[in-house]
Structure formats: C-alpha cells, structure tokens
Amino acid sequence: MLYGILLESVRDGICLNYGRQIWKRIVQELNFEHETFTTFGQYDDSLVTKIAECLSDILHEETSDYYMEYFGECFVRFFTNYGYDKILRVAGRHFRDFLHSIDQLHDSNKYSFPKMKSPLFHVLQEDQYGALLQYKSRRQGFQQYIIGQLRECGTRFYNENIYVKIQENISTNQCTVVTFRVNFNNSIINEISKNLHPFPNLPNLTSETFFKIFPFSILIDSSLCISHMGKSIKNLFPIDTILIGRYLNDIFNLIRPDITLEWNNLINYGRHIVFLMENRIPLKSLNNFNETPRINLKGQMKWLSSWNLIAFLCHPVLSTTEEMLNIGLSVHDLNFYDGSSEILISGIQHHRQLHSEIDKQQAWVSKLQTSKLELKQWREKGRHLLYSLMPRHIGIMLQQGIVPNSICESHKLVTVLFCYTLDFKDVIQKLSPTEIVQSINEMIIIFDQCTEKYDVFKVETKADSSYMLVSGIQQRISQRRISDRSDSSDQSYSLIDDNFNNEIIHKKTNINLNQGEIISGLAIDLLKESKKLINKITKESFQIKIGFHSGSAVGGIVGHKNYQYCLFGDTINTASRITATSDIGRIHLSETSWQLLKDSMYFETSPRGKIPIKGKGEMETHWLINSKEAFIKEMNKYESITNNNQNLSSLSDIHSTIVENNQRKKSLPNVINKRTSFEGICPFSYHK
C-alpha cells in the first residue's frame, strides 16, 4: 500500500501538463470512486503504474516508462507544497550527501506516515564521476519513478545535472532490486580525502568505558553471535535468560533494512543505513496484564577493527512513560552522554499533543471524504436535472463550455408525439387554483412515469395539459462540429466524454426499437394510464387524444437567462394537426410514422384512409391499434429483471449492459429479429 500523497502528485502533474479533461478520462477509464485522493489515505501500489499505462494509451505519445519517470519528478515538485523540501535541503551540502541520507530521510517521516513501507537506498560505491546506488523495495515497476525523483532532486535542490541509468536489475516477483549508475559531479570526494588528518594516538578504549558510554549496545562477532551486551539491554530480559554466545537472530528480529543477516551486509549497510530490531524472546513483565512487552532498538552498525567486532550502537524506541514502565526502564538506564534521556522526556511531553493533532487531522480527512461523496451526489442530481431539461448530448455540450445560443442542429428524422386533454378547459373554469394545480400535477406525474421507460425527450408541457414528446434526437453521432460565437473557426467537440460515459447508464432503453416503435409503445402506455385520471367535474376519465408524425426538424437552445431546447419545423405542426384530427381515446399516426411500423413485429395498425389536414390537404393516416404479444413479453421480461436488480434502476441499465457486452464481443440472444436503420439518410425523402 502507498499513501495518497503519491497519487495526488500524479493527479496534479497530469492536470498541470495535460489538462483536467485528460485526468477525468483516466478516472473514468480506471473506474476511480473520486477524482482526488486523501493525502494520508492508503491505496494499492499498482495504481501509479496503471495510471501511467492508461495515460500512454490515451495520448499515444510516449511509453508508460516515460510517464512513470515524469510522475517521479511530479512528486518532488508536489511535496514542496507541504514543506517536506526543507528536509531535503538540510540533508547535506552536496548531492552525494543526499544519496547517503535517503534512508534516514525516510525514517524521519515515520511520524507523519507511520504505515509507510520505505524502500531501501544504499550507496555501493562512489567515484569522482558519480556513484552506484542500490534500490530495494517490495513494490514492482517503480524503477523509472525513482529515476525521475533523483533527477528532479539533483536539479531542484543541488543544481546538479543528474544522469541516471539502470546498471543491474536482479528483481524477482517478490522483491525489486535495482542498481542505478548515478552520474554527477562528485569531485568533492577527493577534497574530503585530502582534508582527513591523521588522528593522534590515544590509549585504547576499555570495554568498561565503552559500555558506560553506550549502555544500549550489542557487540557481534564474525559468526553473528552476541559477544557482549550493554547492561541496560541485559536488564530487559529475565535474569536466567542466556544471551551471550547466542546467535543474534535468535534473540532479535531484524525489521529494517530488508537484508539477510550476514557479516559483510552488516558492515556495508551499517555505514549509512538505520537498523531497527525487535526482541524475539520475552522480556521481563512488570505488570499484571497478559500483554507481552516488546522493545524496538534503533541505531547503526559500526565495525570496530581493533576488536574485529561489529557494534550495534542503538537506543530504545519509546514514546510514552507507560512503555518505559511496562519494560522496566528508567531515565537512569538511558545514555547520559548523547542526550537520549532529555530527548525522550521532551518527546513524551509532546506525544499527547501530537496525537491530538493527528486525531484532528484524521477527523478532517474523514469529513473531507464525506464532503466529496456529498459533492458527487449533488453533481449527479445536477446532471440528472440538466438531462431532464435538455437532450443528453446538448447537456454534455453545455458542460463542456459551449456557448448555448450557438447550438443549432438539424435532425433528418424525428418522431413527434402530442397528447391533448380536451375537457381540461372546463376544469380550469370551474375548479379553484389549488385544485387546478393538483390536477395538472397528477396528470404530469403519471405521464412522466410512462416516459421513464423509453428513450424520448419531453419538449414541453403547456398549461392546457398538452404534452409534447420526441424520439430520435437522443441518438447522435459521437463527434459533431459546432460553431462557437467566441471563435470564427469551427471546433470539434467529443460527445463521448467522461460525463457522458458516467451518465450512459441512465439512458432509457428501447430494446432495439426504432423511433416509431418507441413512440408507439409510449403512446399505448399514455392512453392506458390516462384512464386513471379522473375529471373532478364529470367524475369520469379525461378525454385524451394522441397522435404522432415523423419527419425532419431543427433543434436548438433559445433564451438568454432561462435556456430552453426547442424544435422547429413543419414536422411539429403536422404532428399537432394529426393529433387534433384523432378520435378521443385513440392513437392517430401519419403515413411516414406508419412506414416505421409496417414491418414491426411488436405493434398492430389499421388504415384510416385519407383525411383533410389543415394546411396540408388530404393525407393518408393510420390508427395504432395495440401492441402485440411479443412486445408485452419483452417488456415484462426486462421489467422483471429491473425489479430484481437494485443496481439497475431502470430499463436503461439493461440496454447499457447489453451494449457494453456487445462491445466486448460476448454472445447474447437476439431479442429483436429486425431493426430499421435510419443512420445517415432519411428513408422518407421521397414523400412530399
């Protein structure tokens, strides 16, 4: 697991260099729950490499290794905002000092990031032209990321032009072990050797003095057995426990670094790496609790050539007085000469304050996550509201920043339905205003519930309770060119963006119906549900007329403050007159709409013959009689699936699932035997 600050640096770098839209697309492609990450939250290690691969697939410019290196640079730039750059600036005067101090720098961040599993960095050798740096980690695929970090640190903090390449890679599936050749101006190493003066000959240090200075120390011989041990450590174990002469690995467990306990490893890594060990065998228990006391010893391994022993010069890692009392330590047991006791006492004083601040921070993080979830929910509600006022593709254009009044589109074929309530005027004259509003509201709610099943757009509802719907404008191509008033040149906008993909699951199904079949199914539902609407004056059902017509139309947004999507053209007028000439309780349709239904396996029609239409002369029209058994069967099947699946809130999800599975080339039963296609050309262009 890695902390969210790494992923936040990646997000920041992508938004800064490639744009926020690219990041949103990555979020959608990788199915992230949120667009941002919490700094102290923990996430899967593979997310960084997945983002690099996804960015490479989207941009088609560079490899994922290139972007991993870029992410490493982004992290160094990003954490300077949190003040962590000060730690790097004091790591040393030269870049070589920084390389030797990386392990200690990671250790210094343990309080801010207590669960951080730091990688191991170890300088194997160095010369005046650079150094060999070994990198060891349990994470996979971060080699290029480290290269980016090293280069950015050298440039930003030490004004060094760093060249890094992989010299050796002996990684396995369990562990990454890479040796980097880091080239930089390391001439300071020659000056250091010149400035070394011979030390004066002093009397040999006695063991009594040594253990007095280092009460927490362990001397290890070449066979990795404990040769001697400081008094303060001995007192931690029961009196009858044999310690001297036993293998170090029998008494203590090496936690850090992640290396094999060998003589040469202790000498090589002991120069710059901080060691951390924990007791394996029980300590003295001074309380009545069942808890087994533990102690961590932290320090460095130093080779004493005159004794041919390795000395583990360490101190106990303690944070509270309770821990000291639990293992039987007192301030007197600590090293008096290096200030350990003073540091411990001051640390204990600030420990509770630090924990209090951490608790506050965690509370804010939790609150932030809740706020993010609420923000996402409100955005979802806002988009749903927008898509109820505008067609989906129009709503997406507005979200992309397109000037509303610049949107104008031509539809080669749409099907427009009107539903008139004839006796509603009598209701308006005889009911109170409150009762009128209630009656209209009841009618609109029932009609809206019917439209939820179908891929249609409600254009308007008038005060006389007339209802206008259109099918065919939701099915748009993925790319269109729209002239923006702010620019004289045409611009291309993608309608298949992140918002569209996030909202596609809300698209209403038509179970592979053409637009005429969609309107027919809706018209039958409207007529059936309208019988539930009772006229409060006559105590009978309202008198309903329904009709629809298919043809071309022009659509666009009108208005400056309150935007409204409107349709214009002769098709709308004809549809209105087809409805006006219908009979009460029947569904009337034009010849062009009938062409969409004549081969349908779902609906039954009958000819009405030629009738006079105002402004049109005589027109051939038809009646929609009813839906066939096949349509009822399919609708019942999908409604049953929808009701049993909480994740699919409407039939639109069934359609989206089918579309997604088809894209993945999964075989699905062919629900509809035939579908009429009208993409690219209007099939009724020969009609006058």
N, C-alpha and C positions, 0 to 999 in steps of 0.2 A: 504494500500500500504506500501511496505517496500523498503528501499534503497538497491542499488545493491551491497554495500559492504558486506551485509549478504550473498548474493548469491555467490559473489566472494570468500568469505571464505569457503563456501561449496565446490565450484569447486576446490579450492586449496587443501582442505583436501582430497577430493576423488582422485585427481591426485597424491598426495603425497603418500597416503596409499594404493590405489587400482590400480593405473595406469591410464595413459591418455586414453587408449583404452576403459576402463570402462566408463569414463566420456563422450567420444564420443558416446558411445552406449546410454547413458542416454539422451544426446542431441537429438539423433535420435528418441528414444522412445517417448520423450515428445514433439518432434517437435519444439525445440527451433530455433529461427531465427539465433542466433550466439552461438558460443561455450563459449564466455565470456560475462560478464556483466559490464556496466559502473558503477563506484563507486557511483556516485551521481544520477544515474538514478533510477526511481521508478518502481517497479514491483508488481505483485499480491502477497498477503500474502500467498496464498496456494502453491506457487512454492516450498518452502522448504520442506513441508510435502510430496508433490508429488515426489520430488527427493528422499526422504528417502524411500518411498514406492517402487519406481522404483528400487533403489539400492538393496532393500531387495528381490525383485522379480528376479533380475539378479544374485545375489550372492548366494541366498538360504542358507545363513549362520546365520543371525540374523534378529530380527524383526525391523520394522520401528522405534519403540521407541528407540531401541539401537542406530540406526544411527542418530536420532534426538539429542540424548544426545552427540554423537560424534560431530555433527555439532556445538553444543554449545561450546565444547572445541576448535574446529577449529576456531571459531570466535574470541575467546580470544587470541589465538596464532597469528591469521592473523592481527588483528588491531594493534598489537605491531609494525608491519612494518610501520604504519602510525604515530607512536609516541603517540597514544592515551593511551598507557600503563602508561605514566608519570602521567596522570590524576588519574589513579587508585592508583598509588604508593603514591600519596600525599593525598589520601582520608582519611587516618588515620594510626595510628601506629599499630592497631590491626584489625583482621578480623571483629570484632563487629562494629568498626568504619566504615568499608567499608559497612556493611549491612545498617547502619543508613544513609549513604551518597549516596546510589544508586540513589535516586530521584534527589538529587542536581547534581549528575554527569550527569544524562540525561539532566537536564536543562542547564548545561554548554555547551552542544553540539548543542544548538539551532541555533547558527550562522553557523556552518558547515553543519548541516542538518535541515534547517528551517521548513521543512514539516514533520518532524519526529513525529509520534504519539507514545510517550513514554508510556510504561506500568507503573503501579503504584506498588512500593515496600514499604511495611510498616512493621516494626518490632512490632508485637503484644505484645510479652513478651519475657523475656530472663532470663536465669539462668546460673550457672557456667558451665553447660554442653552444652550450645548452645542457640538457640533462635527459636521462631516461626516467620516465615516470610510470610506475605500475598502478593500474586501476583495477580494483576488485570489488565486485558487487553481486548481489543475488538478482538484481534486475537484468532483463535482457534487452538488447537493442539500443543502449544509451551511449555507445562509443562516440558517435558523431555529435551528440548532445554535449558531451564533455569537451570535445574539441572546440565547439562554439563558446563554451564557458571560458576555457583557458585563453582563447584569443581575445575575447572581449575584456577579460580581467587585465591582461597584459597591456592592451591598448588604453583602457579607460583609467586604470589606477597607476600604471608604471611607465606609460609612454613607450612601450616596447612593441615592436612589430614581431608577433609570435608566429612561427610556422610549426604546425603540429601534424604528424602523420603516425599511422599505426605501424609500429615496428614488429610486434609479435602479438598473435591472438591465439591463446590456448583455452578458450572458453568451452564450457560444457553446457548441457541442458540445465544443470543445477546452479552453475556459477559462471559469471563473466570475469575473465582475467585477460586484460589487455595491457601491453606495454607501449607507451607513446614515446616517440622521439620529439622532444620539445626544443626547437632551435630558437635561441635568443642570445643577446649579448651578455655572456656570463663571465666577462673578463675580471669581474670583482673577485672571483675565486683566487686569482693569482695575487691580488693585493692582500687578501686575507692571509694567505700562507706566508707572505713577506712580513706581515705585521706580527706574526707569532714570535714571541720572545721565549727563550728557554727559562723554565721555571727554576727557582732556587731549590737546592737540595734541602729538604726538611726531614725531620725524623719520621720514620714510618708510623702510620696511624695504627693504634692498638684497637683490638676488637671491642674493648670496654668503651673506648671513646666513640667508636663508630656507632654502636648500638645505643649509646646515650644520645647521640645527635639524631639518629634515625630509629626511634622506638618502634616504628612500623616499617620493618624491612625484612626481606627474606633473601638469604644467600643460597644460590642454586649452583650445584657442581655440573660438570660436563655430562653426567649421566641423568641430569634433570631430577636429581634427588635434593631434598632440602638439607643443606649443610648446617645452617644456623638460622635463628629466627629471633626477631626482636621481642623483648619482654612484653610489650603491650599486646602483641598478637597472641603470644602464648597464653596470656591470661584470659583470652576469649574462649578458649577450649577447656573442657573438663581436665582436672589435674592428672587423671590416669590415662589421658589420650597421648599416644606416642606420635610425635610429629617429626623429630629429627631422624634423617635417614630414609624417610618415605618419599615416594615419587610425588612431585609437585601436583601432577594431575589427579592423584588420589585424594589430596586434601582440598585443592581448589579447582574450580572450573573456569577456564578462560572464556570470557564473554566477548571481549574485544582486544585486539583485532581478530578477524576470522582467518586464523592461520593455524598450521599444525605446530604443536609444541615440540620444537627441535632446537638444539643448541645454536646453530647458525641463524635460524629465524629470529630467535630472541636477541642475538647480537645485532643483526641487520636492521630489524624493525625497531629495536629499542632506542635507536638514535633520535628518532623524531616522532614515533607513534606512541600515543597514550594507551596504556594497557589497563584493562578492567577485569578483575577476577572476583568470583563469589565462592564462598565456602561450600564444599560438598558434604563434609561430615558435620554433625550437630555441634552447636555452640552451647555454652552454659546457659541454662534457662533460669532466669531470676524472677519470673512471675508465675502466677497460678493459672495462666491461660494455656490453652492447648496449642497456641501458635508456636511454630518452630522459628527461633530467632535466626535472622540472616544478616550477613555483612558483606558489603562490596568494598574491595580495596582497589584504589586507583593510583596509578603512578607510571614510572618509566623503568625500563630495564637498562642497567649500566654494567658494562664489563669491567671488572677490576683485574687488570693484567697481573699485578703483583701477587694476587691471591688465586688467580685463574678461576674466579667465580663470577657469576652474574648476580648483581644485587638488584632486587625489585624494591626500589625506593617508593613507598606508597603512603597513602593516608586513607582512613575510613571515609566512605561517602555517607554523611549523616545530614539530616535536615531538621530533625526535631529532638528535643530533650527526651521524649518518650523512647525514641530509638536508642539513645545512649543508655538510658536506664534498663531497657529491655536486654541489651547485650552486656551490661555490666561495665560500661566505660564511664570515665570521669574526665574532666578537663585536664587533670594532672597527667593522665595517660597520653595525652596528645603531645606532639612535638613542640617544645617550647621555643626552639630557635628559629623556626620558619613562620611563626605567627599563625599556626593552624588553629590554636585554641581561640585566638581573637577573631579569626575569620568565622569559625563555627558559631561563636556566641552572637556576632553581628548578623550572621546568616539566619540563626534561629529567630532573632528579633524581627527580621523582615519576612520570615517564611509565611506567617499568617497573613500579612498584608499582601504578599504576592499571591497567595491562594485566593484571597478575597477578590483581587483584581482579575485573576483567571476566571473565577466563577462569574464575575460580571461580564467578562468578555464572552464566555460561553452562553450566557443568557442573551446577550445581544446577537450572537450568531444564531441562536435558536429563533429569536424574534425576527431576524432578517430572513431566515428560511420561511417562516410563516408569512411574512410580508410578500416574499417572492411568489409563494403559492397563491396568495390572495390577488396579487397583481396579475398573475397568469389567468386566474379565473375571471377577473374583471375584463381582461383583454379578450378572452373567449366570448364573454357576454357582449362586449362591444362589437366584435366581428359578426356575431350572430345577428345582432340588431342591424348592422350595416348591410348584411346579406339579405335581410328581410325587406330592406328598403330599396336595395339595388340588386341587379343580377350579380352573380358571383364574380364574373370576370371584370365587371365595372367596379365593384368594391375593391378588388385587388389593385386595379389601376389607381384608384384614389389613394390607397395605402402606399403605393409606390411614389406618390407625389405628383402625379399627372394633373394638369390644370383641368378642373371639372368641365368647364364650358367648352373645352377643346375636344371633348369626346363626342364623336358622331360616327355611327356605324350603319352600314346597310345590310339588311337581312334578306337573303334571296327567298327564303321560305320560312314563315312562322304560321302558327295556328292560333287564332284569337277567339276566345270564348267570352260571351256575355251572359249574365244571369239577371233577369229582370223580375222584380216583385211588383205585380200590377196593382194590388189593392193596398199598397203601403201608404199611398197618398191619403186614403181615407183614415188610416190610423193616425197620421200626423195631425189631421184636423180635429180629431175627437179625443185624443189622449193628452195627458199632461206632459210637460217636457221631460220629467223624470222617467215616465213610462215609455216615452219615445226612445230615449237613450237606452233604456233597458232592452227594448225590443230589438233595436239595431244591434246592440252588443250581443244578444243571444244569437242572432242570425249570423253575424260575422264570425263569432267563435266556432259555430258549427261548420260554416263553410271553410274556415281556416284549418280546422282539424281534417277536413277532407283533402285539402291541398297538400298537407304534410306528407302524404304517401307518394306524391307524384313530382316529377321534375318539371315544375312550372314556376312562373313568376307572376305574382299578383301585382298588376299595374296600378289599380286604383279601386277604391270603394267610395261611392257617392252617397250623399245624404238621402237620396231616394231609394237606397238599398240596392242599387245596381252594382254588379260585381264583374270585374274585368280581369281575365287571366290570359296568359300567353305561354305557349310552349314552343321551344326551338331556339330561343335566344341564349339559353344556358350552354348549349353545345357549341363552343367556339374553338377555333384552332389555337395552338399553343403560342404562336408568335403573330403579332399584328403590328402594323406601323400606324402611328398616331401623330398628327401634327400638333406640337405644343406651341402655344402662343408666345411663350418666352423665348422661342428659338425658331428661326425661319426654316431650318433644316428639319427633315423628318428624323424621328428617333424610333428605334426598335425596342419594344418592351416585352419581356417574357411574362406570360400569364401562369406558367408552371413554376412558381417561386415557392419560397418556404411557407408563406401564408396559405397559398392555395393547397399545397400538399398537406398542411396541418388541418385544413378545413375540408379536404376532399371527402372525409368520412361522413360529413353531414350532407353530402349530395343525395338527393332523393332518387329512389330507384325508378326505373321504368321497365324492369325485367326484359330489356331488349325490345321495347316497343318503339315504333316511330312516333313522331309528334302527334299525328292524328289519333293514334291509338291511346296515347297518354291522355289527350283531351277527352276522348270518348269515355275512358274509364272514370275520369274525374267527373264528367257531366252526369253519368249514371249515379255516382255517389252523391253528388249535389242534389239531384232530383229525389233520391231516396231519403236523404237526411232532411230535406226541406219539409217533409211531411210531419216532422217533429215540431215545426214552428207553427204555433197556434196564433191566429189573429184574435186579439183580445176583444175586438168589436163583434166579429161574426162567430167567434168560438170555433172556427174551422181552420184548416191549414191555409197558409198563404197561397195565392195563385202565382205560380212560378212559370216563367218562360226561359228556355235555354237554347242558345244557338251558337254555332261557330263556323268560321271560314278560314281558309288557308291562302296565303299569298305573300308577296314581298312587303317589306316595311322598312322605315328608317327610325332608328332609335338614338337617343342622346339625353344628356343631362341639361335641364333648364333651371333657371333660377340662379340667384347670386348668394343668398343667405341660406335659404332652405332648399337644398338641392332635391330635384325630383327627376327620376328617369321616366321619359315619356316615349311613346311610339306614335309615329305619324305615317299617314299613307292611306290609300284607298282601301286597303285590306281591313283597316279598323272600321271605316264607315260601312263597308259591306257586311262585316260581321255583326255590327249593331243592327242593320236592317234585316239580316237573316234572322236574328233573334226576335225582332219586333213582329215579323210575319209568322212566327211559330205559334203553335197552339198551346194553351195552358196545360202544364203537366207533360209536355213532350219536348224532345230534343231535335232541333232542326239543324241541318248542315248543308253546306253548299256543294256544288259539283267537285270543286278542287279538293275539298276535305274528304269527299266520298272516294276520290281516287286513292287516298291514303288508306282507305278501309276496305276496298273492294276485294282484295285478296287476303284480308285478315282472317286468321283462324280464331280470333277472340271475340268479334262483335258482329251483330246481325243488323242489317239495314234494309230499308224498303224505299222504293222511289216515290216521290210525291208528285213529280211532274213539273211542268213549267208554271211558275207563278210570277206575277208582276212584282218587281222590286223597285222602290223609289230611286230614281236617278240611274237605274241600270236596265230598265226594260224587263223583259221576261228572262228568268234564269231557271235552269234545271236544278232542283233541290231534292233532298232526301230526308228521311226520318232515321234516327238512330233508335232501333227497337229495344235491344237489350244486349247484355254481354253473354257470351257462350259459356258452356261448362268448362272449357279449357282455361279461360281467363279466371273464372271463380276458383278453380282448383289451384292454379298457380299462386293467386293472391292469398288464398287460405294457407298454402304451404309456407310462403315467406312470412306471413304474419305470425304463424305458429313458431317459426324459427326465431323471429324477432322477440316474441314474448318470453321465450325460454332462455334468451341470451342477454344478460344485463349489459354486456359490453357493446352490444349493437343496439343503439337507442331507437333506430328506425329502419325502415326497409332500405334506406340509403346505404347503410353499412353493409347489407347483404350484397348490394350492387358493387360497392367498393371492394369487398372481399373477392368477389368473382373477377373483377377487373385485375386486381393485384395477382390473383392466382393465374389468370391467363397470361399476364406479363411474365410470370415465372415458368410458363410453358407446362403448367400442370393440367392434366386432363380433367375436364369437368363435363357433366352431362349437358347436352344441348337442350336448353329449356324451350327455346323458341325455334321453330323449324325454318322460319323465313323472316327476314327483316328488310324493309325497304330502305335503301340508302339514298340520301339526298345531298351528299357532300360534294361541293364544287360546282354543281349545276342545278338549276331549278327544273324539275321534271314537268312543270305546267306552263312553261314559257310559251307553248303554242296556243294556250287559251287566251281569248280576247277578254 
